Amino acid sequence: MSRRPAEALRPWKDKFPGVQVREQAVVGSIGRHFAHASRDAALVVVGRRNRRTLVGGHIGPVTHAALQHAHD
């Protein structure tokens, strides 16, 4: 199911109205964008598809880039 980010985030915004959420769509290297976004962020949330694997968990390229490039 493909939804716009605002629609997918609405239930969480309603549940936690005191949490500031900034939605942003960008073009270019995902690793660079995550590194830039994580500089001032207390939390960066990365979604992923639920893929069935035979062994262990699976992270995709976006999650991998977020982990590799995020500032701590």
PDB file of N, CA, C and O in Angstrom, chain B, residues numbered from 101:
ATOM      1  N   MET B 101       0.840  -1.181   0.000  1.00  0.00           N
ATOM      2  CA  MET B 101       0.000   0.000   0.000  1.00  0.00           C
ATOM      3  C   MET B 101       0.884   1.242   0.000  1.00  0.00           C
ATOM      4  O   MET B 101       1.732   1.402   0.878  1.00  0.00           O
ATOM      5  N   SER B 102       0.696   2.094  -0.950  1.00  0.00           N
ATOM      6  CA  SER B 102       1.466   3.315  -1.052  1.00  0.00           C
ATOM      7  C   SER B 102       0.607   4.483  -0.584  1.00  0.00           C
ATOM      8  O   SER B 102      -0.468   4.736  -1.127  1.00  0.00           O
ATOM      9  N   ARG B 103       1.097   5.190   0.431  1.00  0.00           N
ATOM     10  CA  ARG B 103       0.381   6.361   0.930  1.00  0.00           C
ATOM     11  C   ARG B 103       1.330   7.542   0.967  1.00  0.00           C
ATOM     12  O   ARG B 103       2.549   7.374   1.013  1.00  0.00           O
ATOM     13  N   ARG B 104       0.774   8.714   0.947  1.00  0.00           N
ATOM     14  CA  ARG B 104       1.585   9.913   1.121  1.00  0.00           C
ATOM     15  C   ARG B 104       2.106   9.927   2.547  1.00  0.00           C
ATOM     16  O   ARG B 104       1.422   9.449   3.452  1.00  0.00           O
ATOM     17  N   PRO B 105       3.305  10.465   2.769  1.00  0.00           N
ATOM     18  CA  PRO B 105       3.864  10.495   4.131  1.00  0.00           C
ATOM     19  C   PRO B 105       2.935  11.137   5.148  1.00  0.00           C
ATOM     20  O   PRO B 105       2.832  10.653   6.275  1.00  0.00           O
ATOM     21  N   ALA B 106       2.259  12.213   4.776  1.00  0.00           N
ATOM     22  CA  ALA B 106       1.363  12.886   5.722  1.00  0.00           C
ATOM     23  C   ALA B 106       0.248  11.951   6.181  1.00  0.00           C
ATOM     24  O   ALA B 106      -0.124  11.959   7.355  1.00  0.00           O
ATOM     25  N   GLU B 107      -0.283  11.150   5.270  1.00  0.00           N
ATOM     26  CA  GLU B 107      -1.353  10.210   5.623  1.00  0.00           C
ATOM     27  C   GLU B 107      -0.818   9.091   6.516  1.00  0.00           C
ATOM     28  O   GLU B 107      -1.487   8.679   7.464  1.00  0.00           O
ATOM     29  N   ALA B 108       0.372   8.605   6.220  1.00  0.00           N
ATOM     30  CA  ALA B 108       0.950   7.523   7.014  1.00  0.00           C
ATOM     31  C   ALA B 108       1.305   7.995   8.425  1.00  0.00           C
ATOM     32  O   ALA B 108       1.248   7.210   9.371  1.00  0.00           O
ATOM     33  N   LEU B 109       1.671   9.269   8.571  1.00  0.00           N
ATOM     34  CA  LEU B 109       2.081   9.801   9.872  1.00  0.00           C
ATOM     35  C   LEU B 109       0.919  10.312  10.715  1.00  0.00           C
ATOM     36  O   LEU B 109       1.075  10.516  11.919  1.00  0.00           O
ATOM     37  N   ARG B 110      -0.235  10.519  10.106  1.00  0.00           N
ATOM     38  CA  ARG B 110      -1.364  11.121  10.820  1.00  0.00           C
ATOM     39  C   ARG B 110      -1.731  10.409  12.131  1.00  0.00           C
ATOM     40  O   ARG B 110      -1.922  11.091  13.138  1.00  0.00           O
ATOM     41  N   PRO B 111      -1.838   9.078  12.170  1.00  0.00           N
ATOM     42  CA  PRO B 111      -2.194   8.433  13.430  1.00  0.00           C
ATOM     43  C   PRO B 111      -1.172   8.701  14.546  1.00  0.00           C
ATOM     44  O   PRO B 111      -1.537   8.824  15.715  1.00  0.00           O
ATOM     45  N   TRP B 112       0.102   8.789  14.171  1.00  0.00           N
ATOM     46  CA  TRP B 112       1.141   9.038  15.173  1.00  0.00           C
ATOM     47  C   TRP B 112       1.125  10.484  15.630  1.00  0.00           C
ATOM     48  O   TRP B 112       1.359  10.765  16.806  1.00  0.00           O
ATOM     49  N   LYS B 113       0.851  11.401  14.721  1.00  0.00           N
ATOM     50  CA  LYS B 113       0.737  12.811  15.096  1.00  0.00           C
ATOM     51  C   LYS B 113      -0.440  13.017  16.038  1.00  0.00           C
ATOM     52  O   LYS B 113      -0.348  13.788  16.993  1.00  0.00           O
ATOM     53  N   ASP B 114      -1.550  12.326  15.769  1.00  0.00           N
ATOM     54  CA  ASP B 114      -2.728  12.432  16.638  1.00  0.00           C
ATOM     55  C   ASP B 114      -2.444  11.849  18.016  1.00  0.00           C
ATOM     56  O   ASP B 114      -2.895  12.394  19.024  1.00  0.00           O
ATOM     57  N   LYS B 115      -1.710  10.760  18.069  1.00  0.00           N
ATOM     58  CA  LYS B 115      -1.413  10.088  19.340  1.00  0.00           C
ATOM     59  C   LYS B 115      -0.403  10.877  20.169  1.00  0.00           C
ATOM     60  O   LYS B 115      -0.480  10.880  21.398  1.00  0.00           O
ATOM     61  N   PHE B 116       0.546  11.547  19.506  1.00  0.00           N
ATOM     62  CA  PHE B 116       1.594  12.297  20.190  1.00  0.00           C
ATOM     63  C   PHE B 116       1.637  13.735  19.670  1.00  0.00           C
ATOM     64  O   PHE B 116       2.569  14.106  18.957  1.00  0.00           O
ATOM     65  N   PRO B 117       0.642  14.541  20.021  1.00  0.00           N
ATOM     66  CA  PRO B 117       0.546  15.888  19.452  1.00  0.00           C
ATOM     67  C   PRO B 117       1.685  16.819  19.886  1.00  0.00           C
ATOM     68  O   PRO B 117       1.931  17.829  19.225  1.00  0.00           O
ATOM     69  N   GLY B 118       2.371  16.506  20.961  1.00  0.00           N
ATOM     70  CA  GLY B 118       3.461  17.359  21.434  1.00  0.00           C
ATOM     71  C   GLY B 118       4.786  17.106  20.730  1.00  0.00           C
ATOM     72  O   GLY B 118       5.758  17.821  20.974  1.00  0.00           O
ATOM     73  N   VAL B 119       4.841  16.110  19.869  1.00  0.00           N
ATOM     74  CA  VAL B 119       6.072  15.781  19.166  1.00  0.00           C
ATOM     75  C   VAL B 119       6.096  16.508  17.824  1.00  0.00           C
ATOM     76  O   VAL B 119       5.181  16.366  17.012  1.00  0.00           O
ATOM     77  N   GLN B 120       7.148  17.284  17.604  1.00  0.00           N
ATOM     78  CA  GLN B 120       7.276  18.022  16.345  1.00  0.00           C
ATOM     79  C   GLN B 120       7.735  17.062  15.250  1.00  0.00           C
ATOM     80  O   GLN B 120       8.703  16.322  15.427  1.00  0.00           O
ATOM     81  N   VAL B 121       7.042  17.081  14.138  1.00  0.00           N
ATOM     82  CA  VAL B 121       7.360  16.223  12.993  1.00  0.00           C
ATOM     83  C   VAL B 121       7.601  17.108  11.790  1.00  0.00           C
ATOM     84  O   VAL B 121       6.815  18.008  11.492  1.00  0.00           O
ATOM     85  N   ARG B 122       8.698  16.841  11.103  1.00  0.00           N
ATOM     86  CA  ARG B 122       8.988  17.572   9.868  1.00  0.00           C
ATOM     87  C   ARG B 122       9.096  16.566   8.740  1.00  0.00           C
ATOM     88  O   ARG B 122       9.989  15.719   8.726  1.00  0.00           O
ATOM     89  N   GLU B 123       8.186  16.669   7.807  1.00  0.00           N
ATOM     90  CA  GLU B 123       8.197  15.794   6.639  1.00  0.00           C
ATOM     91  C   GLU B 123       8.984  16.486   5.538  1.00  0.00           C
ATOM     92  O   GLU B 123       8.818  17.682   5.295  1.00  0.00           O
ATOM     93  N   GLN B 124       9.843  15.722   4.876  1.00  0.00           N
ATOM     94  CA  GLN B 124      10.655  16.329   3.831  1.00  0.00           C
ATOM     95  C   GLN B 124      10.944  15.303   2.748  1.00  0.00           C
ATOM     96  O   GLN B 124      11.374  14.188   3.043  1.00  0.00           O
ATOM     97  N   ALA B 125      10.713  15.669   1.516  1.00  0.00           N
ATOM     98  CA  ALA B 125      11.066  14.829   0.376  1.00  0.00           C
ATOM     99  C   ALA B 125      12.281  15.459  -0.290  1.00  0.00           C
ATOM    100  O   ALA B 125      12.293  16.665  -0.540  1.00  0.00           O
ATOM    101  N   VAL B 126      13.290  14.671  -0.576  1.00  0.00           N
ATOM    102  CA  VAL B 126      14.527  15.186  -1.144  1.00  0.00           C
ATOM    103  C   VAL B 126      14.970  14.337  -2.335  1.00  0.00           C
ATOM    104  O   VAL B 126      14.530  13.200  -2.504  1.00  0.00           O
ATOM    105  N   VAL B 127      15.839  14.904  -3.143  1.00  0.00           N
ATOM    106  CA  VAL B 127      16.407  14.202  -4.289  1.00  0.00           C
ATOM    107  C   VAL B 127      17.916  14.165  -4.105  1.00  0.00           C
ATOM    108  O   VAL B 127      18.520  15.168  -3.726  1.00  0.00           O
ATOM    109  N   GLY B 128      18.523  13.026  -4.367  1.00  0.00           N
ATOM    110  CA  GLY B 128      19.976  12.924  -4.280  1.00  0.00           C
ATOM    111  C   GLY B 128      20.399  11.790  -3.366  1.00  0.00           C
ATOM    112  O   GLY B 128      19.617  10.882  -3.084  1.00  0.00           O
ATOM    113  N   SER B 129      21.634  11.847  -2.910  1.00  0.00           N
ATOM    114  CA  SER B 129      22.223  10.798  -2.075  1.00  0.00           C
ATOM    115  C   SER B 129      21.525  10.708  -0.723  1.00  0.00           C
ATOM    116  O   SER B 129      21.544  11.657   0.061  1.00  0.00           O
ATOM    117  N   ILE B 130      20.914   9.567  -0.459  1.00  0.00           N
ATOM    118  CA  ILE B 130      20.184   9.402   0.801  1.00  0.00           C
ATOM    119  C   ILE B 130      21.119   9.478   2.006  1.00  0.00           C
ATOM    120  O   ILE B 130      20.750  10.016   3.050  1.00  0.00           O
ATOM    121  N   GLY B 131      22.316   8.944   1.864  1.00  0.00           N
ATOM    122  CA  GLY B 131      23.280   9.002   2.967  1.00  0.00           C
ATOM    123  C   GLY B 131      23.618  10.429   3.352  1.00  0.00           C
ATOM    124  O   GLY B 131      23.684  10.760   4.535  1.00  0.00           O
ATOM    125  N   ARG B 132      23.830  11.269   2.361  1.00  0.00           N
ATOM    126  CA  ARG B 132      24.160  12.669   2.637  1.00  0.00           C
ATOM    127  C   ARG B 132      22.976  13.387   3.287  1.00  0.00           C
ATOM    128  O   ARG B 132      23.165  14.184   4.205  1.00  0.00           O
ATOM    129  N   HIS B 133      21.755  13.108   2.815  1.00  0.00           N
ATOM    130  CA  HIS B 133      20.573  13.752   3.397  1.00  0.00           C
ATOM    131  C   HIS B 133      20.357  13.313   4.844  1.00  0.00           C
ATOM    132  O   HIS B 133      20.003  14.133   5.692  1.00  0.00           O
ATOM    133  N   PHE B 134      20.565  12.038   5.131  1.00  0.00           N
ATOM    134  CA  PHE B 134      20.415  11.583   6.512  1.00  0.00           C
ATOM    135  C   PHE B 134      21.485  12.179   7.420  1.00  0.00           C
ATOM    136  O   PHE B 134      21.200  12.556   8.557  1.00  0.00           O
ATOM    137  N   ALA B 135      22.699  12.263   6.926  1.00  0.00           N
ATOM    138  CA  ALA B 135      23.769  12.867   7.729  1.00  0.00           C
ATOM    139  C   ALA B 135      23.414  14.310   8.055  1.00  0.00           C
ATOM    140  O   ALA B 135      23.591  14.752   9.190  1.00  0.00           O
ATOM    141  N   HIS B 136      22.916  15.044   7.070  1.00  0.00           N
ATOM    142  CA  HIS B 136      22.541  16.443   7.296  1.00  0.00           C
ATOM    143  C   HIS B 136      21.353  16.542   8.260  1.00  0.00           C
ATOM    144  O   HIS B 136      21.374  17.362   9.178  1.00  0.00           O
ATOM    145  N   ALA B 137      20.328  15.724   8.063  1.00  0.00           N
ATOM    146  CA  ALA B 137      19.128  15.777   8.909  1.00  0.00           C
ATOM    147  C   ALA B 137      19.430  15.380  10.347  1.00  0.00           C
ATOM    148  O   ALA B 137      18.820  15.910  11.276  1.00  0.00           O
ATOM    149  N   SER B 138      20.358  14.459  10.538  1.00  0.00           N
ATOM    150  CA  SER B 138      20.612  13.959  11.887  1.00  0.00           C
ATOM    151  C   SER B 138      21.436  14.920  12.733  1.00  0.00           C
ATOM    152  O   SER B 138      21.531  14.739  13.947  1.00  0.00           O
ATOM    153  N   ARG B 139      22.029  15.927  12.125  1.00  0.00           N
ATOM    154  CA  ARG B 139      22.842  16.880  12.898  1.00  0.00           C
ATOM    155  C   ARG B 139      22.028  17.572  13.979  1.00  0.00           C
ATOM    156  O   ARG B 139      22.496  17.717  15.108  1.00  0.00           O
ATOM    157  N   ASP B 140      20.822  17.999  13.650  1.00  0.00           N
ATOM    158  CA  ASP B 140      19.984  18.756  14.581  1.00  0.00           C
ATOM    159  C   ASP B 140      18.802  17.952  15.106  1.00  0.00           C
ATOM    160  O   ASP B 140      17.989  18.477  15.866  1.00  0.00           O
ATOM    161  N   ALA B 141      18.696  16.700  14.715  1.00  0.00           N
ATOM    162  CA  ALA B 141      17.526  15.903  15.093  1.00  0.00           C
ATOM    163  C   ALA B 141      17.781  15.102  16.362  1.00  0.00           C
ATOM    164  O   ALA B 141      18.876  14.584  16.578  1.00  0.00           O
ATOM    165  N   ALA B 142      16.758  15.011  17.193  1.00  0.00           N
ATOM    166  CA  ALA B 142      16.819  14.131  18.356  1.00  0.00           C
ATOM    167  C   ALA B 142      16.487  12.701  17.944  1.00  0.00           C
ATOM    168  O   ALA B 142      16.898  11.744  18.600  1.00  0.00           O
ATOM    169  N   LEU B 143      15.744  12.567  16.854  1.00  0.00           N
ATOM    170  CA  LEU B 143      15.319  11.253  16.386  1.00  0.00           C
ATOM    171  C   LEU B 143      15.099  11.312  14.878  1.00  0.00           C
ATOM    172  O   LEU B 143      14.446  12.224  14.372  1.00  0.00           O
ATOM    173  N   VAL B 144      15.645  10.343  14.176  1.00  0.00           N
ATOM    174  CA  VAL B 144      15.391  10.187  12.742  1.00  0.00           C
ATOM    175  C   VAL B 144      14.721   8.837  12.561  1.00  0.00           C
ATOM    176  O   VAL B 144      15.274   7.809  12.952  1.00  0.00           O
ATOM    177  N   VAL B 145      13.541   8.834  11.976  1.00  0.00           N
ATOM    178  CA  VAL B 145      12.782   7.604  11.801  1.00  0.00           C
ATOM    179  C   VAL B 145      12.872   7.166  10.341  1.00  0.00           C
ATOM    180  O   VAL B 145      12.646   7.957   9.424  1.00  0.00           O
ATOM    181  N   VAL B 146      13.204   5.898  10.146  1.00  0.00           N
ATOM    182  CA  VAL B 146      13.317   5.335   8.809  1.00  0.00           C
ATOM    183  C   VAL B 146      12.348   4.171   8.705  1.00  0.00           C
ATOM    184  O   VAL B 146      12.426   3.224   9.488  1.00  0.00           O
ATOM    185  N   GLY B 147      11.446   4.233   7.756  1.00  0.00           N
ATOM    186  CA  GLY B 147      10.511   3.129   7.540  1.00  0.00           C
ATOM    187  C   GLY B 147      11.108   2.095   6.606  1.00  0.00           C
ATOM    188  O   GLY B 147      12.074   2.368   5.892  1.00  0.00           O
ATOM    189  N   ARG B 148      10.533   0.922   6.617  1.00  0.00           N
ATOM    190  CA  ARG B 148      10.979  -0.109   5.691  1.00  0.00           C
ATOM    191  C   ARG B 148       9.838  -1.063   5.415  1.00  0.00           C
ATOM    192  O   ARG B 148       8.861  -1.127   6.162  1.00  0.00           O
ATOM    193  N   ARG B 149       9.978  -1.798   4.335  1.00  0.00           N
ATOM    194  CA  ARG B 149       8.994  -2.824   4.019  1.00  0.00           C
ATOM    195  C   ARG B 149       9.232  -4.022   4.907  1.00  0.00           C
ATOM    196  O   ARG B 149      10.352  -4.276   5.348  1.00  0.00           O
ATOM    197  N   ASN B 150       8.171  -4.753   5.162  1.00  0.00           N
ATOM    198  CA  ASN B 150       8.301  -5.981   5.935  1.00  0.00           C
ATOM    199  C   ASN B 150       8.589  -7.115   4.955  1.00  0.00           C
ATOM    200  O   ASN B 150       7.678  -7.632   4.308  1.00  0.00           O
ATOM    201  N   ARG B 151       9.842  -7.491   4.852  1.00  0.00           N
ATOM    202  CA  ARG B 151      10.235  -8.553   3.920  1.00  0.00           C
ATOM    203  C   ARG B 151      10.452  -9.838   4.687  1.00  0.00           C
ATOM    204  O   ARG B 151      11.035  -9.835   5.771  1.00  0.00           O
ATOM    205  N   ARG B 152       9.997 -10.899   4.140  1.00  0.00           N
ATOM    206  CA  ARG B 152      10.183 -12.197   4.782  1.00  0.00           C
ATOM    207  C   ARG B 152      11.526 -12.778   4.338  1.00  0.00           C
ATOM    208  O   ARG B 152      11.777 -12.958   3.146  1.00  0.00           O
ATOM    209  N   THR B 153      12.376 -13.065   5.314  1.00  0.00           N
ATOM    210  CA  THR B 153      13.665 -13.678   5.017  1.00  0.00           C
ATOM    211  C   THR B 153      13.767 -14.985   5.776  1.00  0.00           C
ATOM    212  O   THR B 153      13.144 -15.162   6.823  1.00  0.00           O
ATOM    213  N   LEU B 154      14.546 -15.882   5.247  1.00  0.00           N
ATOM    214  CA  LEU B 154      14.692 -17.177   5.894  1.00  0.00           C
ATOM    215  C   LEU B 154      15.542 -17.097   7.154  1.00  0.00           C
ATOM    216  O   LEU B 154      15.274 -17.791   8.134  1.00  0.00           O
ATOM    217  N   VAL B 155      16.564 -16.252   7.128  1.00  0.00           N
ATOM    218  CA  VAL B 155      17.479 -16.172   8.266  1.00  0.00           C
ATOM    219  C   VAL B 155      17.642 -14.715   8.682  1.00  0.00           C
ATOM    220  O   VAL B 155      17.999 -13.868   7.862  1.00  0.00           O
ATOM    221  N   GLY B 156      17.384 -14.425   9.944  1.00  0.00           N
ATOM    222  CA  GLY B 156      17.648 -13.102  10.488  1.00  0.00           C
ATOM    223  C   GLY B 156      16.821 -11.991   9.881  1.00  0.00           C
ATOM    224  O   GLY B 156      15.979 -12.210   9.010  1.00  0.00           O
ATOM    225  N   GLY B 157      17.089 -10.789  10.370  1.00  0.00           N
ATOM    226  CA  GLY B 157      16.396  -9.617   9.871  1.00  0.00           C
ATOM    227  C   GLY B 157      17.063  -9.073   8.633  1.00  0.00           C
ATOM    228  O   GLY B 157      18.172  -9.474   8.283  1.00  0.00           O
ATOM    229  N   HIS B 158      16.397  -8.176   7.985  1.00  0.00           N
ATOM    230  CA  HIS B 158      16.921  -7.579   6.764  1.00  0.00           C
ATOM    231  C   HIS B 158      16.743  -6.077   6.852  1.00  0.00           C
ATOM    232  O   HIS B 158      15.653  -5.588   7.152  1.00  0.00           O
ATOM    233  N   ILE B 159      17.821  -5.344   6.589  1.00  0.00           N
ATOM    234  CA  ILE B 159      17.665  -3.901   6.437  1.00  0.00           C
ATOM    235  C   ILE B 159      17.962  -3.574   4.989  1.00  0.00           C
ATOM    236  O   ILE B 159      18.805  -4.205   4.351  1.00  0.00           O
ATOM    237  N   GLY B 160      17.272  -2.598   4.491  1.00  0.00           N
ATOM    238  CA  GLY B 160      17.452  -2.205   3.104  1.00  0.00           C
ATOM    239  C   GLY B 160      18.507  -1.124   2.966  1.00  0.00           C
ATOM    240  O   GLY B 160      19.129  -0.723   3.950  1.00  0.00           O
ATOM    241  N   PRO B 161      18.706  -0.659   1.761  1.00  0.00           N
ATOM    242  CA  PRO B 161      19.754   0.336   1.508  1.00  0.00           C
ATOM    243  C   PRO B 161      19.508   1.684   2.188  1.00  0.00           C
ATOM    244  O   PRO B 161      20.467   2.359   2.562  1.00  0.00           O
ATOM    245  N   VAL B 162      18.262   2.085   2.354  1.00  0.00           N
ATOM    246  CA  VAL B 162      17.979   3.363   3.019  1.00  0.00           C
ATOM    247  C   VAL B 162      18.309   3.275   4.499  1.00  0.00           C
ATOM    248  O   VAL B 162      18.954   4.173   5.041  1.00  0.00           O
ATOM    249  N   THR B 163      17.879   2.206   5.164  1.00  0.00           N
ATOM    250  CA  THR B 163      18.197   2.011   6.584  1.00  0.00           C
ATOM    251  C   THR B 163      19.705   1.893   6.767  1.00  0.00           C
ATOM    252  O   THR B 163      20.261   2.453   7.712  1.00  0.00           O
ATOM    253  N   HIS B 164      20.363   1.175   5.878  1.00  0.00           N
ATOM    254  CA  HIS B 164      21.815   1.025   5.960  1.00  0.00           C
ATOM    255  C   HIS B 164      22.507   2.388   5.849  1.00  0.00           C
ATOM    256  O   HIS B 164      23.417   2.688   6.622  1.00  0.00           O
ATOM    257  N   ALA B 165      22.076   3.206   4.895  1.00  0.00           N
ATOM    258  CA  ALA B 165      22.661   4.542   4.739  1.00  0.00           C
ATOM    259  C   ALA B 165      22.421   5.404   5.973  1.00  0.00           C
ATOM    260  O   ALA B 165      23.303   6.154   6.391  1.00  0.00           O
ATOM    261  N   ALA B 166      21.227   5.297   6.557  1.00  0.00           N
ATOM    262  CA  ALA B 166      20.922   6.070   7.762  1.00  0.00           C
ATOM    263  C   ALA B 166      21.854   5.675   8.913  1.00  0.00           C
ATOM    264  O   ALA B 166      22.361   6.537   9.631  1.00  0.00           O
ATOM    265  N   LEU B 167      22.072   4.390   9.079  1.00  0.00           N
ATOM    266  CA  LEU B 167      22.954   3.907  10.138  1.00  0.00           C
ATOM    267  C   LEU B 167      24.415   4.309   9.896  1.00  0.00           C
ATOM    268  O   LEU B 167      25.132   4.664  10.831  1.00  0.00           O
ATOM    269  N   GLN B 168      24.833   4.249   8.662  1.00  0.00           N
ATOM    270  CA  GLN B 168      26.233   4.544   8.338  1.00  0.00           C
ATOM    271  C   GLN B 168      26.555   6.032   8.423  1.00  0.00           C
ATOM    272  O   GLN B 168      27.668   6.396   8.804  1.00  0.00           O
ATOM    273  N   HIS B 169      25.611   6.893   8.077  1.00  0.00           N
ATOM    274  CA  HIS B 169      25.928   8.311   7.913  1.00  0.00           C
ATOM    275  C   HIS B 169      25.363   9.226   8.999  1.00  0.00           C
ATOM    276  O   HIS B 169      25.689  10.413   9.023  1.00  0.00           O
ATOM    277  N   ALA B 170      24.537   8.712   9.884  1.00  0.00           N
ATOM    278  CA  ALA B 170      23.910   9.568  10.899  1.00  0.00           C
ATOM    279  C   ALA B 170      24.948  10.078  11.903  1.00  0.00           C
ATOM    280  O   ALA B 170      25.882   9.366  12.270  1.00  0.00           O
ATOM    281  N   HIS B 171      24.762  11.310  12.332  1.00  0.00           N
ATOM    282  CA  HIS B 171      25.619  11.888  13.366  1.00  0.00           C
ATOM    283  C   HIS B 171      25.138  11.407  14.720  1.00  0.00           C
ATOM    284  O   HIS B 171      23.945  11.178  14.917  1.00  0.00           O
ATOM    285  N   ASP B 172      26.064  11.254  15.650  1.00  0.00           N
ATOM    286  CA  ASP B 172      25.660  10.856  17.007  1.00  0.00           C
ATOM    287  C   ASP B 172      25.857  11.954  17.993  1.00  0.00           C
ATOM    288  O   ASP B 172      25.566  11.781  19.176  1.00  0.00           O
TER     289      ASP B 172
END
